[in-house]
């Protein structure tokens, strides 16, 4: 992957295809290559040039393990867009990546022509705060999981009951999770500190970028009602909920997700 020196860090990115640019922003603990399983091929086939990248904290982008904020991630994304000279462009984010895109719509609306926000939220509830706190405590304790135990936890947290019921599907998912464990890089620990400390829903009422919000009906990590709140807050935002999909809905139900985002791009392009 090429790297760019932006916003004071070395950031790795990849450009695939030709056409109007779409920037995909990944959630915590994963690299931009995860988008290449399903979203990048669909977007390229539809005639888009797709830009994926590793957020700070995910190698080979700088780890920045001393810590960083959501503003840093937003500034990184803005700087990459400017470095590649692709503004204004479409952006798609999931989980932490959606948080980044929402804040970018506020901070630099000139860079964003359309935004798709998946598995997102504008505030935290008690369960989500406890979950994040538990992850931080586990990381700081030096705890170690076996690959299979880690894989089962990821499956329970991120996949829908519909997928968990399918023996063949779940065996395939567990194989994938075992082979691609969540990174234990120090930068990932820094990503865990990037959270919604106070509600941003009122602030999102100032967003003027056309937005499509996608919630996943069986999302345990960021339940769909939190995504719907973002859609309700952003003026004119559309909301679509994908059934039988957990937090990894963009991987579980890629055809449905891709259909929604491509339709949104066509109707608002």
C-alpha positions as a printed Julia matrix, in Angstrom:
269×3 Matrix{Float64}:
   0.0     0.0     0.0
   1.29    3.51   -0.74
   1.65    5.94    2.14
   1.02    9.66    2.43
   2.48   12.09    4.91
  -0.66   13.84    6.13
  -1.61   15.62    9.33
   1.78   14.83   10.85
   1.59   11.04   10.38
   2.37    8.42    7.77
  -0.98    7.05    6.56
  -1.32    3.98    4.33
  -4.02    3.97    1.66
  -5.1     2.22   -1.52
  -6.91    3.46   -4.64
  -8.89    1.01   -6.78
 -10.8     1.65   -9.99
 -11.61    4.71  -12.07
 -14.4     7.26  -11.88
 -15.93    9.46   -9.21
 -14.14    8.97   -5.88
 -15.62    7.2    -2.86
 -13.66    7.14    0.41
 -14.36    4.21    2.76
 -13.59    4.71    6.46
 -13.16    1.57    8.57
 -14.15    0.98   12.19
 -11.84    0.27   15.11
  -9.4    -2.64   15.11
  -9.5    -3.33   11.38
  -7.68   -2.11    8.29
  -9.1    -0.71    5.1
  -8.59   -4.03    3.31
 -11.76   -5.34    4.97
 -13.72   -3.2     2.52
 -12.15   -5.11   -0.39
 -14.16   -8.26    0.34
 -17.46   -6.84   -0.87
 -17.82   -3.07   -1.07
 -14.8    -2.23   -3.22
 -15.65   -4.73   -6.02
 -19.28   -3.54   -6.13
 -18.33    0.13   -6.23
 -15.62   -0.39   -8.85
 -18.05   -2.37  -11.01
 -20.5     0.52  -10.7
 -17.87    2.9   -12.05
 -16.39    4.46   -8.92
 -12.8     5.03   -7.87
 -12.54    3.67   -4.32
 -10.1     4.9    -1.69
  -9.48    2.77    1.39
  -6.99    3.44    4.16
  -5.81    2.36    7.59
  -6.77    4.77   10.34
  -4.03    5.85   12.71
  -3.52    3.05   15.19
  -3.64    0.32   12.51
  -0.29   -0.66   10.92
   1.27    0.21    8.56
  -0.25    3.62    9.34
   1.51    5.15   12.35
   0.38    3.6    15.64
   0.18    6.87   17.58
  -0.05    4.68   20.67
   0.36    7.67   22.94
  -3.3     8.37   22.19
  -5.44   10.46   19.89
  -8.94   11.9    19.57
 -11.83   11.8    17.14
 -10.63   15.2    15.9
  -7.31   13.6    14.92
  -9.07   10.89   12.92
 -11.28   13.47   11.23
  -8.25   15.6    10.37
  -6.43   12.54    8.97
  -9.36   11.76    6.68
  -9.66   15.37    5.57
  -5.92   15.57    4.89
  -5.97   12.37    2.82
  -8.87   13.68    0.72
  -6.95   16.89    0.11
  -3.7    15.02   -0.55
  -5.42   12.95   -3.25
  -7.3    16.02   -4.54
 -10.67   14.23   -4.63
 -12.95   16.73   -2.88
 -15.84   16.97   -2.66
 -16.38   13.22   -2.61
 -18.65   10.51   -1.31
 -17.77    8.89    2.0
 -18.87    5.62    3.59
 -18.07    4.8     7.21
 -18.91    1.98    9.57
 -18.86    2.07   13.39
 -15.92    4.29   14.42
 -15.56    5.14   10.74
 -19.13    6.44   10.63
 -18.38    8.59   13.68
 -15.43   10.04   11.75
 -17.57   10.76    8.69
 -20.3    12.44   10.75
 -17.79   14.75   12.4
 -16.15   15.45    9.04
 -19.54   16.55    7.69
 -19.58   19.15   10.45
 -15.94   20.19   10.43
 -15.29   20.15    6.68
 -18.58   19.98    4.76
 -16.75   21.26    1.69
 -15.01   17.89    1.4
 -18.14   15.7     1.48
 -20.74   15.43   -1.29
 -22.62   12.46    0.19
 -22.23   10.32    3.29
 -23.3     6.76    4.12
 -23.19    6.01    7.86
 -23.39    2.38    8.96
 -23.68    0.98   12.49
 -23.35    4.45   13.96
 -24.48    6.49   16.94
 -24.52   10.04   18.22
 -24.43    9.09   21.89
 -23.56    6.14   24.11
 -25.9     4.23   26.37
 -24.98    2.42   29.58
 -24.34   -0.93   27.88
 -22.03    0.53   25.28
 -20.09    2.52   27.89
 -19.65   -0.63   29.99
 -18.53   -2.63   26.95
 -15.87   -0.1    26.02
 -14.68    0.11   29.62
 -14.39   -3.69   29.76
 -12.33   -3.76   26.57
  -9.95   -1.15   27.94
  -9.56   -3.0    31.23
  -8.94   -6.31   29.45
  -6.33   -4.76   27.19
  -4.56   -2.98   30.04
  -4.51   -6.15   32.16
  -2.37   -7.92   29.6
  -5.05  -10.6    29.17
  -4.63  -12.96   26.29
  -7.27  -14.95   24.44
  -6.75  -18.13   22.48
  -7.52  -17.58   18.8
 -10.67  -19.72   18.98
 -11.98  -18.03   22.13
 -11.39  -14.65   20.58
 -13.13  -15.79   17.42
 -16.21  -16.99   19.3
 -16.47  -13.72   21.2
 -16.26  -11.74   17.96
 -18.95  -13.94   16.4
 -21.32  -13.46   19.34
 -20.78   -9.72   19.37
 -20.77   -8.97   15.67
 -22.92  -11.48   13.81
 -26.68  -11.81   13.67
 -28.67  -14.69   15.19
 -29.55  -15.72   11.63
 -25.88  -16.27   10.82
 -25.11  -17.89   14.17
 -27.82  -20.49   13.47
 -26.23  -21.59   10.19
 -23.62  -24.25   10.98
 -21.69  -23.97    7.73
 -21.72  -20.18    7.76
 -20.55  -19.92   11.35
 -17.72  -22.4    10.75
 -16.53  -20.21    7.88
 -16.78  -17.07   10.02
 -14.84  -18.65   12.89
 -12.12  -19.69   10.46
 -11.9   -16.12    9.18
 -11.81  -14.67   12.7
  -9.11  -17.1    13.82
  -6.94  -16.26   10.83
  -7.56  -12.52   11.16
  -7.67  -11.74   14.89
  -8.31   -8.23   16.17
  -4.97   -6.49   16.24
  -3.13   -6.25   19.54
  -1.03   -3.32   18.3
  -0.59   -0.48   20.75
  -2.39    1.82   18.33
  -5.57   -0.23   18.69
  -5.56    0.5    22.42
  -5.44    4.18   21.51
  -8.46    3.7    19.25
 -10.43    2.39   22.24
 -10.17    5.82   23.83
 -11.94    7.48   20.89
 -15.51    7.5    22.12
 -18.65    9.65   22.21
 -18.29   11.15   25.68
 -21.24   13.54   25.32
 -24.2    13.4    22.99
 -23.48   14.87   19.56
 -27.05   14.57   18.28
 -27.84   18.26   18.65
 -24.64   19.15   16.79
 -25.58   16.82   13.95
 -28.68   18.92   13.28
 -26.28   21.35   11.59
 -25.13   18.79    9.0
 -26.21   19.79    5.49
 -24.53   16.96    3.58
 -26.99   14.43    2.08
 -26.71   11.38    4.34
 -27.84    7.76    4.18
 -27.77    5.99    7.54
 -27.73    2.18    7.62
 -28.55    0.3    10.81
 -28.16   -3.43   11.37
 -31.15   -5.02   13.07
 -29.17   -7.51   15.17
 -26.22   -5.27   16.02
 -25.18   -5.91   19.64
 -22.21   -3.53   19.61
 -24.07   -0.46   18.33
 -27.8    -1.3    18.28
 -29.8     0.04   15.38
 -31.8     2.47   17.51
 -28.59    4.49   17.98
 -28.12    4.68   14.21
 -31.77    5.72   13.79
 -31.2     8.58   16.24
 -28.45    9.9    13.98
 -30.78    9.75   10.97
 -33.47   11.56   12.94
 -31.0    14.28   13.93
 -29.44   14.96   10.51
 -31.84   17.07    8.39
 -33.18   15.08    5.44
 -31.18   11.95    6.24
 -32.5     8.62    5.04
 -32.55    5.55    7.26
 -32.46    1.93    6.13
 -32.31   -1.07    8.46
 -30.83   -4.34    7.25
 -32.46   -7.45    8.71
 -30.55  -10.52    9.91
 -27.34   -8.5    10.21
 -25.07   -7.81   13.16
 -22.32   -5.25   13.64
 -20.47   -6.73   10.66
 -23.55   -6.28    8.5
 -21.52   -4.88    5.63
 -19.77   -8.3     5.51
 -22.79  -10.46    6.44
 -25.25   -8.88    4.0
 -22.99   -7.18    1.43
 -25.47   -7.33   -1.45
 -28.13   -5.49    0.53
 -25.69   -2.92    1.9
 -24.16   -2.29   -1.52
 -27.61   -1.93   -3.09
 -28.58    0.75   -0.57
 -25.43    2.81   -0.9
 -25.35    2.61   -4.72
 -29.01    3.63   -4.95
 -28.34    6.56   -2.64
 -25.35    7.67   -4.72
 -27.39    7.49   -7.95
 -30.33    9.43   -6.56
 -28.25   12.17   -4.97
 -25.21   12.36   -7.24
